[in-house]
Amino acid sequence: MDSKDSQEPQLPKRRNLMNDIDAFFQGNPFGDVLKSIDDFFSSHSFAGFPVRLYETKDEWVVEAELPGADRNNIHIELLGDKVKISVENDVEMESQHQETGMYQHEHRFDHAERIVTVPYAIDRAHTQASYVNGILKVHGPKKPKIGHRLSIG
């Protein structure tokens, strides 16, 4: 007889549910899905554009980095003590493969916005904006905020 035949039959190895769950998640089962979601959001050109607020001696300044944006697609709103900057990018691309004759049409619309609270009252008449070399600059004079107190009756 063979030595394998002389061994007693082995019982199936008992599995631990918690160990199986740990092993499942250590194998990164959602890695490809999460990576594709990350790739999708990182491929949008204006998603989370950088904005900086600083002060000079006489003015507050909000700067936004918007390289490649068309100035006609940049919108600025003054909302109380806040500056809202929004950017839209509407791109349409068409192509036809020379060998196969396959036609492809792609339409992509991107939108991003940031709202920055300015520590001063915004004087609409004296607030200005400029867009040079991909940098949007919105600036206005420093005017103290006026608080409105309400008495309790």
N, CA, C and O atoms as a GROMACS GRO file, in nm:
protein
  612
    1MET      N    1   0.081  -0.118   0.000
    1MET     CA    2   0.000   0.000   0.000
    1MET      C    3   0.085   0.124   0.000
    1MET      O    4   0.197   0.128   0.050
    2ASP      N    5   0.030   0.220  -0.055
    2ASP     CA    6   0.097   0.349  -0.065
    2ASP      C    7   0.089   0.420   0.069
    2ASP      O    8  -0.006   0.400   0.144
    3SER      N    9   0.188   0.504   0.100
    3SER     CA   10   0.187   0.572   0.229
    3SER      C   11   0.073   0.673   0.238
    3SER      O   12   0.027   0.704   0.348
    4LYS      N   13   0.026   0.724   0.124
    4LYS     CA   14  -0.085   0.820   0.125
    4LYS      C   15  -0.214   0.749   0.165
    4LYS      O   16  -0.299   0.807   0.231
    5ASP      N   17  -0.228   0.623   0.124
    5ASP     CA   18  -0.350   0.550   0.154
    5ASP      C   19  -0.358   0.515   0.303
    5ASP      O   20  -0.467   0.498   0.358
    6SER      N   21  -0.242   0.504   0.366
    6SER     CA   22  -0.243   0.465   0.506
    6SER      C   23  -0.279   0.581   0.600
    6SER      O   24  -0.308   0.559   0.717
    7GLN      N   25  -0.277   0.701   0.548
    7GLN     CA   26  -0.311   0.815   0.634
    7GLN      C   27  -0.462   0.822   0.654
    7GLN      O   28  -0.540   0.782   0.567
    8GLU      N   29  -0.498   0.871   0.768
    8GLU     CA   30  -0.640   0.888   0.795
    8GLU      C   31  -0.693   1.005   0.713
    8GLU      O   32  -0.620   1.102   0.689
    9PRO      N   33  -0.817   0.997   0.671
    9PRO     CA   34  -0.873   1.109   0.594
    9PRO      C   35  -0.877   1.234   0.682
    9PRO      O   36  -0.912   1.229   0.800
   10GLN      N   37  -0.840   1.347   0.620
   10GLN     CA   38  -0.838   1.472   0.696
   10GLN      C   39  -0.972   1.542   0.684
   10GLN      O   40  -1.037   1.541   0.579
   11LEU      N   41  -1.011   1.601   0.794
   11LEU     CA   42  -1.134   1.678   0.796
   11LEU      C   43  -1.107   1.812   0.729
   11LEU      O   44  -0.994   1.863   0.733
   12PRO      N   45  -1.209   1.870   0.668
   12PRO     CA   46  -1.188   2.001   0.607
   12PRO      C   47  -1.145   2.102   0.713
   12PRO      O   48  -1.190   2.101   0.827
   13LYS      N   49  -1.056   2.189   0.670
   13LYS     CA   50  -1.005   2.290   0.761
   13LYS      C   51  -1.119   2.386   0.798
   13LYS      O   52  -1.190   2.437   0.711
   14ARG      N   53  -1.134   2.410   0.925
   14ARG     CA   54  -1.240   2.498   0.973
   14ARG      C   55  -1.201   2.643   0.943
   14ARG      O   56  -1.090   2.686   0.972
   15ARG      N   57  -1.295   2.718   0.884
   15ARG     CA   58  -1.268   2.855   0.843
   15ARG      C   59  -1.325   2.952   0.946
   15ARG      O   60  -1.429   2.927   1.007
   16ASN      N   61  -1.255   3.059   0.963
   16ASN     CA   62  -1.297   3.164   1.055
   16ASN      C   63  -1.355   3.278   0.971
   16ASN      O   64  -1.286   3.332   0.884
   17LEU      N   65  -1.479   3.314   0.995
   17LEU     CA   66  -1.546   3.417   0.917
   17LEU      C   67  -1.472   3.550   0.920
   17LEU      O   68  -1.455   3.614   0.817
   18MET      N   69  -1.427   3.590   1.036
   18MET     CA   70  -1.355   3.718   1.047
   18MET      C   71  -1.225   3.717   0.966
   18MET      O   72  -1.190   3.818   0.904
   19ASN      N   73  -1.154   3.605   0.967
   19ASN     CA   74  -1.031   3.595   0.887
   19ASN      C   75  -1.064   3.603   0.739
   19ASN      O   76  -0.989   3.665   0.663
   20ASP      N   77  -1.174   3.541   0.696
   20ASP     CA   78  -1.215   3.548   0.556
   20ASP      C   79  -1.250   3.691   0.515
   20ASP      O   80  -1.214   3.734   0.406
   21ILE      N   81  -1.319   3.764   0.602
   21ILE     CA   82  -1.354   3.903   0.573
   21ILE      C   83  -1.229   3.988   0.566
   21ILE      O   84  -1.215   4.071   0.475
   22ASP      N   85  -1.137   3.970   0.660
   22ASP     CA   86  -1.010   4.045   0.657
   22ASP      C   87  -0.934   4.017   0.528
   22ASP      O   88  -0.883   4.110   0.465
   23ALA      N   89  -0.927   3.891   0.490
   23ALA     CA   90  -0.854   3.855   0.367
   23ALA      C   91  -0.919   3.919   0.245
   23ALA      O   92  -0.850   3.963   0.154
   24PHE      N   93  -1.052   3.923   0.243
   24PHE     CA   94  -1.124   3.984   0.131
   24PHE      C   95  -1.086   4.130   0.115
   24PHE      O   96  -1.056   4.174   0.004
   25PHE      N   97  -1.087   4.205   0.225
   25PHE     CA   98  -1.057   4.348   0.215
   25PHE      C   99  -0.909   4.376   0.199
   25PHE      O  100  -0.872   4.480   0.144
   26GLN      N  101  -0.822   4.288   0.244
   26GLN     CA  102  -0.679   4.308   0.223
   26GLN      C  103  -0.644   4.288   0.077
   26GLN      O  104  -0.544   4.341   0.029
   27GLY      N  105  -0.726   4.213   0.006
   27GLY     CA  106  -0.702   4.191  -0.137
   27GLY      C  107  -0.744   4.308  -0.223
   27GLY      O  108  -0.730   4.301  -0.345
   28ASN      N  109  -0.795   4.417  -0.163
   28ASN     CA  110  -0.834   4.539  -0.234
   28ASN      C  111  -0.939   4.510  -0.342
   28ASN      O  112  -0.914   4.534  -0.460
   29PRO      N  113  -1.056   4.459  -0.303
   29PRO     CA  114  -1.156   4.420  -0.401
   29PRO      C  115  -1.216   4.537  -0.478
   29PRO      O  116  -1.264   4.519  -0.590
   30PHE      N  117  -1.212   4.656  -0.422
   30PHE     CA  118  -1.272   4.771  -0.487
   30PHE      C  119  -1.166   4.861  -0.550
   30PHE      O  120  -1.198   4.971  -0.596
   31GLY      N  121  -1.042   4.817  -0.554
   31GLY     CA  122  -0.931   4.901  -0.602
   31GLY      C  123  -0.953   4.956  -0.740
   31GLY      O  124  -0.931   5.075  -0.762
   32ASP      N  125  -0.997   4.874  -0.834
   32ASP     CA  126  -1.015   4.922  -0.971
   32ASP      C  127  -1.130   5.021  -0.980
   32ASP      O  128  -1.122   5.119  -1.054
   33VAL      N  129  -1.237   4.996  -0.907
   33VAL     CA  130  -1.351   5.087  -0.909
   33VAL      C  131  -1.311   5.221  -0.849
   33VAL      O  132  -1.340   5.326  -0.906
   34LEU      N  133  -1.245   5.219  -0.733
   34LEU     CA  134  -1.204   5.343  -0.668
   34LEU      C  135  -1.102   5.418  -0.753
   34LEU      O  136  -1.106   5.541  -0.759
   35LYS      N  137  -1.012   5.346  -0.818
   35LYS     CA  138  -0.913   5.412  -0.903
   35LYS      C  139  -0.981   5.480  -1.021
   35LYS      O  140  -0.943   5.591  -1.058
   36SER      N  141  -1.080   5.415  -1.080
   36SER     CA  142  -1.149   5.476  -1.193
   36SER      C  143  -1.225   5.601  -1.149
   36SER      O  144  -1.233   5.698  -1.224
   37ILE      N  145  -1.282   5.600  -1.030
   37ILE     CA  146  -1.351   5.718  -0.978
   37ILE      C  147  -1.249   5.831  -0.955
   37ILE      O  148  -1.275   5.945  -0.992
   38ASP      N  149  -1.135   5.798  -0.895
   38ASP     CA  150  -1.030   5.899  -0.874
   38ASP      C  151  -0.982   5.955  -1.007
   38ASP      O  152  -0.965   6.076  -1.021
   39ASP      N  153  -0.960   5.866  -1.106
   39ASP     CA  154  -0.914   5.912  -1.237
   39ASP      C  155  -1.015   6.005  -1.302
   39ASP      O  156  -0.979   6.105  -1.364
   40PHE      N  157  -1.144   5.972  -1.287
   40PHE     CA  158  -1.249   6.055  -1.346
   40PHE      C  159  -1.244   6.196  -1.289
   40PHE      O  160  -1.246   6.294  -1.364
   41PHE      N  161  -1.238   6.208  -1.156
   41PHE     CA  162  -1.242   6.340  -1.095
   41PHE      C  163  -1.111   6.415  -1.113
   41PHE      O  164  -1.112   6.538  -1.119
   42SER      N  165  -0.999   6.346  -1.122
   42SER     CA  166  -0.872   6.417  -1.140
   42SER      C  167  -0.853   6.462  -1.285
   42SER      O  168  -0.770   6.549  -1.311
   43SER      N  169  -0.928   6.406  -1.378
   43SER     CA  170  -0.913   6.444  -1.518
   43SER      C  171  -0.987   6.572  -1.552
   43SER      O  172  -0.968   6.627  -1.661
   44HIS      N  173  -1.072   6.621  -1.464
   44HIS     CA  174  -1.144   6.744  -1.491
   44HIS      C  175  -1.050   6.861  -1.468
   44HIS      O  176  -0.985   6.872  -1.364
   45SER      N  177  -1.045   6.949  -1.567
   45SER     CA  178  -0.941   7.051  -1.570
   45SER      C  179  -0.950   7.155  -1.458
   45SER      O  180  -0.847   7.207  -1.416
   46PHE      N  181  -1.070   7.187  -1.410
   46PHE     CA  182  -1.080   7.294  -1.312
   46PHE      C  183  -1.120   7.245  -1.174
   46PHE      O  184  -1.140   7.327  -1.084
   47ALA      N  185  -1.132   7.117  -1.156
   47ALA     CA  186  -1.178   7.064  -1.027
   47ALA      C  187  -1.084   7.110  -0.916
   47ALA      O  188  -0.964   7.080  -0.917
   48GLY      N  189  -1.139   7.182  -0.819
   48GLY     CA  190  -1.059   7.225  -0.705
   48GLY      C  191  -0.948   7.321  -0.739
   48GLY      O  192  -0.837   7.308  -0.689
   49PHE      N  193  -0.976   7.418  -0.825
   49PHE     CA  194  -0.870   7.512  -0.863
   49PHE      C  195  -0.820   7.589  -0.742
   49PHE      O  196  -0.899   7.623  -0.653
   50PRO      N  197  -0.691   7.617  -0.737
   50PRO     CA  198  -0.633   7.686  -0.621
   50PRO      C  199  -0.677   7.832  -0.613
   50PRO      O  200  -0.682   7.903  -0.714
   51VAL      N  201  -0.708   7.874  -0.492
   51VAL     CA  202  -0.749   8.012  -0.466
   51VAL      C  203  -0.669   8.062  -0.346
   51VAL      O  204  -0.645   7.988  -0.250
   52ARG      N  205  -0.629   8.188  -0.352
   52ARG     CA  206  -0.549   8.247  -0.244
   52ARG      C  207  -0.608   8.382  -0.207
   52ARG      O  208  -0.638   8.464  -0.294
   53LEU      N  209  -0.623   8.406  -0.079
   53LEU     CA  210  -0.670   8.535  -0.028
   53LEU      C  211  -0.554   8.600   0.047
   53LEU      O  212  -0.494   8.537   0.134
   54TYR      N  213  -0.523   8.725   0.013
   54TYR     CA  214  -0.420   8.797   0.086
   54TYR      C  215  -0.453   8.946   0.088
   54TYR      O  216  -0.546   8.991   0.020
   55GLU      N  217  -0.378   9.020   0.165
   55GLU     CA  218  -0.402   9.164   0.179
   55GLU      C  219  -0.275   9.242   0.143
   55GLU      O  220  -0.163   9.198   0.166
   56THR      N  221  -0.298   9.359   0.087
   56THR     CA  222  -0.191   9.457   0.070
   56THR      C  223  -0.221   9.568   0.171
   56THR      O  224  -0.310   9.554   0.255
   57LYS      N  225  -0.148   9.678   0.164
   57LYS     CA  226  -0.169   9.787   0.259
   57LYS      C  227  -0.312   9.841   0.251
   57LYS      O  228  -0.374   9.869   0.354
   58ASP      N  229  -0.364   9.856   0.129
   58ASP     CA  230  -0.495   9.920   0.111
   58ASP      C  231  -0.605   9.828   0.059
   58ASP      O  232  -0.722   9.867   0.058
   59GLU      N  233  -0.570   9.706   0.015
   59GLU     CA  234  -0.669   9.622  -0.051
   59GLU      C  235  -0.667   9.478  -0.002
   59GLU      O  236  -0.568   9.430   0.054
   60TRP      N  237  -0.779   9.409  -0.024
   60TRP     CA  238  -0.786   9.264  -0.012
   60TRP      C  239  -0.777   9.210  -0.155
   60TRP      O  240  -0.824   9.273  -0.250
   61VAL      N  241  -0.717   9.093  -0.170
   61VAL     CA  242  -0.698   9.035  -0.303
   61VAL      C  243  -0.732   8.886  -0.299
   61VAL      O  244  -0.689   8.814  -0.210
   62VAL      N  245  -0.810   8.842  -0.397
   62VAL     CA  246  -0.839   8.700  -0.417
   62VAL      C  247  -0.779   8.662  -0.551
   62VAL      O  248  -0.812   8.721  -0.654
   63GLU      N  249  -0.691   8.562  -0.549
   63GLU     CA  250  -0.629   8.513  -0.672
   63GLU      C  251  -0.670   8.369  -0.697
   63GLU      O  252  -0.672   8.287  -0.604
   64ALA      N  253  -0.704   8.338  -0.822
   64ALA     CA  254  -0.739   8.202  -0.860
   64ALA      C  255  -0.655   8.161  -0.979
   64ALA      O  256  -0.641   8.236  -1.075
   65GLU      N  257  -0.600   8.040  -0.972
   65GLU     CA  258  -0.520   7.987  -1.083
   65GLU      C  259  -0.613   7.911  -1.176
   65GLU      O  260  -0.670   7.807  -1.140
   66LEU      N  261  -0.629   7.965  -1.298
   66LEU     CA  262  -0.719   7.905  -1.396
   66LEU      C  263  -0.650   7.894  -1.532
   66LEU      O  264  -0.697   7.951  -1.630
   67PRO      N  265  -0.540   7.820  -1.539
   67PRO     CA  266  -0.466   7.812  -1.665
   67PRO      C  267  -0.552   7.748  -1.775
   67PRO      O  268  -0.616   7.645  -1.754
   68GLY      N  269  -0.551   7.810  -1.891
   68GLY     CA  270  -0.624   7.756  -2.006
   68GLY      C  271  -0.771   7.793  -2.010
   68GLY      O  272  -0.838   7.760  -2.108
   69ALA      N  273  -0.822   7.860  -1.908
   69ALA     CA  274  -0.964   7.897  -1.909
   69ALA      C  275  -0.986   8.018  -2.000
   69ALA      O  276  -0.904   8.110  -2.004
   70ASP      N  277  -1.095   8.015  -2.072
   70ASP     CA  278  -1.134   8.129  -2.156
   70ASP      C  279  -1.200   8.233  -2.066
   70ASP      O  280  -1.287   8.199  -1.985
   71ARG      N  281  -1.160   8.358  -2.077
   71ARG     CA  282  -1.213   8.462  -1.989
   71ARG      C  283  -1.364   8.474  -1.999
   71ARG      O  284  -1.428   8.518  -1.903
   72ASN      N  285  -1.424   8.436  -2.112
   72ASN     CA  286  -1.570   8.441  -2.126
   72ASN      C  287  -1.640   8.332  -2.045
   72ASN      O  288  -1.761   8.340  -2.023
   73ASN      N  289  -1.566   8.231  -2.001
   73ASN     CA  290  -1.623   8.121  -1.923
   73ASN      C  291  -1.598   8.137  -1.773
   73ASN      O  292  -1.629   8.047  -1.695
   74ILE      N  293  -1.541   8.250  -1.732
   74ILE     CA  294  -1.516   8.278  -1.591
   74ILE      C  295  -1.623   8.376  -1.543
   74ILE      O  296  -1.644   8.481  -1.603
   75HIS      N  297  -1.689   8.341  -1.434
   75HIS     CA  298  -1.796   8.425  -1.380
   75HIS      C  299  -1.764   8.460  -1.234
   75HIS      O  300  -1.725   8.374  -1.155
   76ILE      N  301  -1.782   8.587  -1.200
   76ILE     CA  302  -1.753   8.635  -1.065
   76ILE      C  303  -1.881   8.696  -1.008
   76ILE      O  304  -1.945   8.779  -1.073
   77GLU      N  305  -1.916   8.655  -0.888
   77GLU     CA  306  -2.031   8.713  -0.819
   77GLU      C  307  -1.984   8.764  -0.683
   77GLU      O  308  -1.905   8.699  -0.615
   78LEU      N  309  -2.034   8.880  -0.644
   78LEU     CA  310  -2.006   8.936  -0.512
   78LEU      C  311  -2.131   8.915  -0.428
   78LEU      O  312  -2.238   8.969  -0.459
   79LEU      N  313  -2.118   8.836  -0.322
   79LEU     CA  314  -2.231   8.798  -0.238
   79LEU      C  315  -2.205   8.842  -0.095
   79LEU      O  316  -2.147   8.766  -0.017
   80GLY      N  317  -2.246   8.963  -0.060
   80GLY     CA  318  -2.219   9.015   0.074
   80GLY      C  319  -2.070   9.031   0.096
   80GLY      O  320  -2.007   9.116   0.034
   81ASP      N  321  -2.012   8.950   0.186
   81ASP     CA  322  -1.868   8.954   0.210
   81ASP      C  323  -1.796   8.837   0.144
   81ASP      O  324  -1.685   8.801   0.183
   82LYS      N  325  -1.859   8.778   0.042
   82LYS     CA  326  -1.802   8.661  -0.026
   82LYS      C  327  -1.782   8.689  -0.175
   82LYS      O  328  -1.858   8.763  -0.238
   83VAL      N  329  -1.676   8.627  -0.229
   83VAL     CA  330  -1.650   8.633  -0.372
   83VAL      C  331  -1.668   8.491  -0.425
   83VAL      O  332  -1.600   8.398  -0.380
   84LYS      N  333  -1.760   8.475  -0.521
   84LYS     CA  334  -1.784   8.344  -0.582
   84LYS      C  335  -1.725   8.346  -0.722
   84LYS      O  336  -1.760   8.430  -0.805
   85ILE      N  337  -1.634   8.251  -0.747
   85ILE     CA  338  -1.570   8.239  -0.878
   85ILE      C  339  -1.614   8.106  -0.936
   85ILE      O  340  -1.595   8.001  -0.874
   86SER      N  341  -1.673   8.110  -1.055
   86SER     CA  342  -1.712   7.984  -1.120
   86SER      C  343  -1.654   7.982  -1.261
   86SER      O  344  -1.641   8.085  -1.328
   87VAL      N  345  -1.620   7.861  -1.304
   87VAL     CA  346  -1.557   7.841  -1.434
   87VAL      C  347  -1.631   7.729  -1.505
   87VAL      O  348  -1.660   7.625  -1.446
   88GLU      N  349  -1.661   7.751  -1.631
   88GLU     CA  350  -1.724   7.648  -1.713
   88GLU      C  351  -1.637   7.621  -1.834
   88GLU      O  352  -1.574   7.711  -1.889
   89ASN      N  353  -1.634   7.496  -1.873
   89ASN     CA  354  -1.557   7.457  -1.991
   89ASN      C  355  -1.643   7.361  -2.071
   89ASN      O  356  -1.671   7.250  -2.025
   90ASP      N  357  -1.684   7.401  -2.188
   90ASP     CA  358  -1.769   7.320  -2.274
   90ASP      C  359  -1.687   7.283  -2.397
   90ASP      O  360  -1.658   7.368  -2.481
   91VAL      N  361  -1.650   7.155  -2.407
   91VAL     CA  362  -1.562   7.110  -2.515
   91VAL      C  363  -1.634   7.006  -2.599
   91VAL      O  364  -1.693   6.911  -2.546
   92GLU      N  365  -1.628   7.024  -2.729
   92GLU     CA  366  -1.684   6.926  -2.821
   92GLU      C  367  -1.573   6.883  -2.915
   92GLU      O  368  -1.505   6.966  -2.975
   93MET      N  369  -1.554   6.751  -2.928
   93MET     CA  370  -1.448   6.698  -3.014
   93MET      C  371  -1.507   6.594  -3.108
   93MET      O  372  -1.588   6.511  -3.068
   94GLU      N  373  -1.465   6.599  -3.232
   94GLU     CA  374  -1.506   6.500  -3.331
   94GLU      C  375  -1.381   6.446  -3.398
   94GLU      O  376  -1.286   6.520  -3.423
   95SER      N  377  -1.383   6.317  -3.427
   95SER     CA  378  -1.271   6.258  -3.499
   95SER      C  379  -1.321   6.141  -3.582
   95SER      O  380  -1.423   6.080  -3.551
   96GLN      N  381  -1.247   6.112  -3.688
   96GLN     CA  382  -1.280   5.997  -3.771
   96GLN      C  383  -1.151   5.922  -3.800
   96GLN      O  384  -1.053   5.980  -3.847
   97HIS      N  385  -1.152   5.792  -3.770
   97HIS     CA  386  -1.034   5.708  -3.789
   97HIS      C  387  -1.015   5.686  -3.938
   97HIS      O  388  -1.109   5.648  -4.009
   98GLN      N  389  -0.894   5.709  -3.986
   98GLN     CA  390  -0.865   5.700  -4.130
   98GLN      C  391  -0.887   5.560  -4.186
   98GLN      O  392  -0.949   5.546  -4.292
   99GLU      N  393  -0.839   5.458  -4.119
   99GLU     CA  394  -0.844   5.321  -4.173
   99GLU      C  395  -0.982   5.258  -4.159
   99GLU      O  396  -1.033   5.200  -4.255
  100THR      N  397  -1.042   5.269  -4.042
  100THR     CA  398  -1.170   5.201  -4.018
  100THR      C  399  -1.290   5.287  -4.053
  100THR      O  400  -1.401   5.236  -4.069
  101GLY      N  401  -1.270   5.416  -4.065
  101GLY     CA  402  -1.382   5.505  -4.094
  101GLY      C  403  -1.471   5.529  -3.972
  101GLY      O  404  -1.577   5.590  -3.984
  102MET      N  405  -1.427   5.481  -3.855
  102MET     CA  406  -1.505   5.497  -3.734
  102MET      C  407  -1.513   5.645  -3.696
  102MET      O  408  -1.412   5.715  -3.693
  103TYR      N  409  -1.632   5.691  -3.667
  103TYR     CA  410  -1.656   5.829  -3.631
  103TYR      C  411  -1.678   5.837  -3.481
  103TYR      O  412  -1.752   5.757  -3.424
  104GLN      N  413  -1.613   5.934  -3.417
  104GLN     CA  414  -1.627   5.951  -3.272
  104GLN      C  415  -1.663   6.096  -3.242
  104GLN      O  416  -1.601   6.189  -3.295
  105HIS      N  417  -1.763   6.114  -3.157
  105HIS     CA  418  -1.806   6.248  -3.115
  105HIS      C  419  -1.808   6.250  -2.963
  105HIS      O  420  -1.871   6.165  -2.900
  106GLU      N  421  -1.738   6.346  -2.904
  106GLU     CA  422  -1.732   6.357  -2.758
  106GLU      C  423  -1.770   6.498  -2.718
  106GLU      O  424  -1.724   6.596  -2.777
  107HIS      N  425  -1.855   6.507  -2.617
  107HIS     CA  426  -1.896   6.636  -2.563
  107HIS      C  427  -1.872   6.632  -2.413
  107HIS      O  428  -1.926   6.546  -2.344
  108ARG      N  429  -1.793   6.724  -2.362
  108ARG     CA  430  -1.762   6.727  -2.220
  108ARG      C  431  -1.790   6.866  -2.164
  108ARG      O  432  -1.754   6.967  -2.224
  109PHE      N  433  -1.855   6.869  -2.049
  109PHE     CA  434  -1.885   6.994  -1.982
  109PHE      C  435  -1.828   6.988  -1.842
  109PHE      O  436  -1.863   6.899  -1.764
  110ASP      N  437  -1.741   7.082  -1.809
  110ASP     CA  438  -1.682   7.091  -1.675
  110ASP      C  439  -1.732   7.218  -1.607
  110ASP      O  440  -1.750   7.321  -1.672
  111HIS      N  441  -1.756   7.207  -1.479
  111HIS     CA  442  -1.796   7.324  -1.401
  111HIS      C  443  -1.730   7.314  -1.264
  111HIS      O  444  -1.732   7.208  -1.201
  112ALA      N  445  -1.673   7.423  -1.219
  112ALA     CA  446  -1.615   7.427  -1.084
  112ALA      C  447  -1.636   7.566  -1.028
  112ALA      O  448  -1.641   7.664  -1.102
  113GLU      N  449  -1.648   7.572  -0.897
  113GLU     CA  450  -1.662   7.702  -0.834
  113GLU      C  451  -1.600   7.702  -0.696
  113GLU      O  452  -1.589   7.599  -0.629
  114ARG      N  453  -1.560   7.820  -0.655
  114ARG     CA  454  -1.505   7.839  -0.520
  114ARG      C  455  -1.568   7.967  -0.464
  114ARG      O  456  -1.593   8.063  -0.536
  115ILE      N  457  -1.593   7.964  -0.335
  115ILE     CA  458  -1.645   8.081  -0.265
  115ILE      C  459  -1.546   8.118  -0.156
  115ILE      O  460  -1.510   8.034  -0.073
  116VAL      N  461  -1.502   8.243  -0.158
  116VAL     CA  462  -1.403   8.291  -0.062
  116VAL      C  463  -1.466   8.402   0.022
  116VAL      O  464  -1.522   8.497  -0.032
  117THR      N  465  -1.457   8.389   0.154
  117THR     CA  466  -1.507   8.494   0.244
  117THR      C  467  -1.396   8.595   0.267
  117THR      O  468  -1.286   8.561   0.309
  118VAL      N  469  -1.427   8.719   0.240
  118VAL     CA  470  -1.332   8.830   0.257
  118VAL      C  471  -1.356   8.891   0.395
  118VAL      O  472  -1.471   8.911   0.434
  119PRO      N  473  -1.249   8.923   0.470
  119PRO     CA  474  -1.268   8.976   0.606
  119PRO      C  475  -1.307   9.124   0.609
  119PRO      O  476  -1.297   9.188   0.714
  120TYR      N  477  -1.352   9.178   0.496
  120TYR     CA  478  -1.392   9.319   0.488
  120TYR      C  479  -1.525   9.327   0.415
  120TYR      O  480  -1.568   9.232   0.351
  121ALA      N  481  -1.589   9.443   0.426
  121ALA     CA  482  -1.709   9.468   0.347
  121ALA      C  483  -1.666   9.489   0.202
  121ALA      O  484  -1.566   9.556   0.176
  122ILE      N  485  -1.739   9.430   0.109
  122ILE     CA  486  -1.704   9.443  -0.033
  122ILE      C  487  -1.776   9.563  -0.091
  122ILE      O  488  -1.899   9.569  -0.092
  123ASP      N  489  -1.699   9.658  -0.140
  123ASP     CA  490  -1.752   9.777  -0.205
  123ASP      C  491  -1.762   9.747  -0.355
  123ASP      O  492  -1.662   9.750  -0.427
  124ARG      N  493  -1.882   9.716  -0.400
  124ARG     CA  494  -1.902   9.673  -0.539
  124ARG      C  495  -1.852   9.777  -0.640
  124ARG      O  496  -1.800   9.742  -0.746
  125ALA      N  497  -1.869   9.904  -0.609
  125ALA     CA  498  -1.831  10.009  -0.703
  125ALA      C  499  -1.679  10.017  -0.724
  125ALA      O  500  -1.632  10.063  -0.828
  126HIS      N  501  -1.603   9.972  -0.623
  126HIS     CA  502  -1.457   9.984  -0.632
  126HIS      C  503  -1.385   9.850  -0.639
  126HIS      O  504  -1.262   9.845  -0.627
  127THR      N  505  -1.459   9.742  -0.658
  127THR     CA  506  -1.398   9.610  -0.672
  127THR      C  507  -1.372   9.584  -0.819
  127THR      O  508  -1.458   9.608  -0.904
  128GLN      N  509  -1.252   9.534  -0.849
  128GLN     CA  510  -1.212   9.511  -0.989
  128GLN      C  511  -1.158   9.370  -1.005
  128GLN      O  512  -1.118   9.305  -0.909
  129ALA      N  513  -1.157   9.325  -1.132
  129ALA     CA  514  -1.102   9.193  -1.164
  129ALA      C  515  -1.018   9.202  -1.290
  129ALA      O  516  -1.045   9.282  -1.380
  130SER      N  517  -0.915   9.118  -1.294
  130SER     CA  518  -0.832   9.107  -1.414
  130SER      C  519  -0.794   8.961  -1.433
  130SER      O  520  -0.791   8.883  -1.337
  131TYR      N  521  -0.766   8.925  -1.557
  131TYR     CA  522  -0.727   8.786  -1.589
  131TYR      C  523  -0.607   8.792  -1.684
  131TYR      O  524  -0.621   8.828  -1.801
  132VAL      N  525  -0.489   8.757  -1.631
  132VAL     CA  526  -0.366   8.764  -1.709
  132VAL      C  527  -0.287   8.636  -1.688
  132VAL      O  528  -0.264   8.594  -1.574
  133ASN      N  529  -0.246   8.573  -1.797
  133ASN     CA  530  -0.162   8.452  -1.794
  133ASN      C  531  -0.218   8.342  -1.704
  133ASN      O  532  -0.144   8.277  -1.630
  134GLY      N  533  -0.349   8.322  -1.710
  134GLY     CA  534  -0.411   8.213  -1.633
  134GLY      C  535  -0.437   8.244  -1.487
  134GLY      O  536  -0.480   8.157  -1.412
  135ILE      N  537  -0.410   8.368  -1.445
  135ILE     CA  538  -0.434   8.408  -1.305
  135ILE      C  539  -0.546   8.511  -1.303
  135ILE      O  540  -0.536   8.618  -1.362
  136LEU      N  541  -0.655   8.475  -1.232
  136LEU     CA  542  -0.764   8.569  -1.210
  136LEU      C  543  -0.737   8.641  -1.079
  136LEU      O  544  -0.709   8.578  -0.977
  137LYS      N  545  -0.747   8.774  -1.083
  137LYS     CA  546  -0.724   8.854  -0.963
  137LYS      C  547  -0.845   8.944  -0.942
  137LYS      O  548  -0.879   9.026  -1.027
  138VAL      N  549  -0.909   8.928  -0.826
  138VAL     CA  550  -1.021   9.013  -0.786
  138VAL      C  551  -0.973   9.090  -0.664
  138VAL      O  552  -0.923   9.031  -0.568
  139HIS      N  553  -0.988   9.224  -0.666
  139HIS     CA  554  -0.939   9.304  -0.553
  139HIS      C  555  -1.028   9.424  -0.528
  139HIS      O  556  -1.094   9.475  -0.619
  140GLY      N  557  -1.029   9.467  -0.403
  140GLY     CA  558  -1.109   9.582  -0.365
  140GLY      C  559  -1.053   9.647  -0.241
  140GLY      O  560  -0.965   9.592  -0.175
  141PRO      N  561  -1.104   9.765  -0.208
  141PRO     CA  562  -1.052   9.839  -0.092
  141PRO      C  563  -1.094   9.773   0.040
  141PRO      O  564  -1.198   9.709   0.049
  142LYS      N  565  -1.010   9.792   0.139
  142LYS     CA  566  -1.042   9.741   0.273
  142LYS      C  567  -1.142   9.835   0.337
  142LYS      O  568  -1.112   9.951   0.366
  143LYS      N  569  -1.261   9.784   0.360
  143LYS     CA  570  -1.364   9.861   0.432
  143LYS      C  571  -1.411   9.773   0.545
  143LYS      O  572  -1.443   9.656   0.524
  144PRO      N  573  -1.415   9.828   0.666
  144PRO     CA  574  -1.456   9.744   0.780
  144PRO      C  575  -1.600   9.697   0.764
  144PRO      O  576  -1.686   9.767   0.710
  145LYS      N  577  -1.624   9.576   0.812
  145LYS     CA  578  -1.760   9.522   0.811
  145LYS      C  579  -1.843   9.597   0.913
  145LYS      O  580  -1.794   9.630   1.022
  146ILE      N  581  -1.965   9.625   0.879
  146ILE     CA  582  -2.056   9.694   0.970
  146ILE      C  583  -2.149   9.588   1.027
  146ILE      O  584  -2.223   9.522   0.954
  147GLY      N  585  -2.146   9.575   1.157
  147GLY     CA  586  -2.233   9.479   1.223
  147GLY      C  587  -2.370   9.539   1.246
  147GLY      O  588  -2.383   9.658   1.272
  148HIS      N  589  -2.470   9.459   1.237
  148HIS     CA  590  -2.606   9.503   1.265
  148HIS      C  591  -2.654   9.428   1.388
  148HIS      O  592  -2.665   9.306   1.387
  149ARG      N  593  -2.680   9.503   1.492
  149ARG     CA  594  -2.729   9.442   1.616
  149ARG      C  595  -2.881   9.445   1.619
  149ARG      O  596  -2.944   9.540   1.574
  150LEU      N  597  -2.935   9.340   1.670
  150LEU     CA  598  -3.079   9.329   1.681
  150LEU      C  599  -3.113   9.314   1.828
  150LEU      O  600  -3.060   9.227   1.897
  151SER      N  601  -3.200   9.401   1.877
  151SER     CA  602  -3.237   9.391   2.018
  151SER      C  603  -3.350   9.290   2.034
  151SER      O  604  -3.436   9.275   1.948
  152ILE      N  605  -3.347   9.224   2.148
  152ILE     CA  606  -3.448   9.124   2.178
  152ILE      C  607  -3.561   9.194   2.251
  152ILE      O  608  -3.540   9.256   2.354
  153GLY      N  609  -3.680   9.183   2.197
  153GLY     CA  610  -3.795   9.253   2.255
  153GLY      C  611  -3.877   9.168   2.348
  153GLY      O  612  -3.977   9.215   2.403
   0.00000   0.00000   0.00000
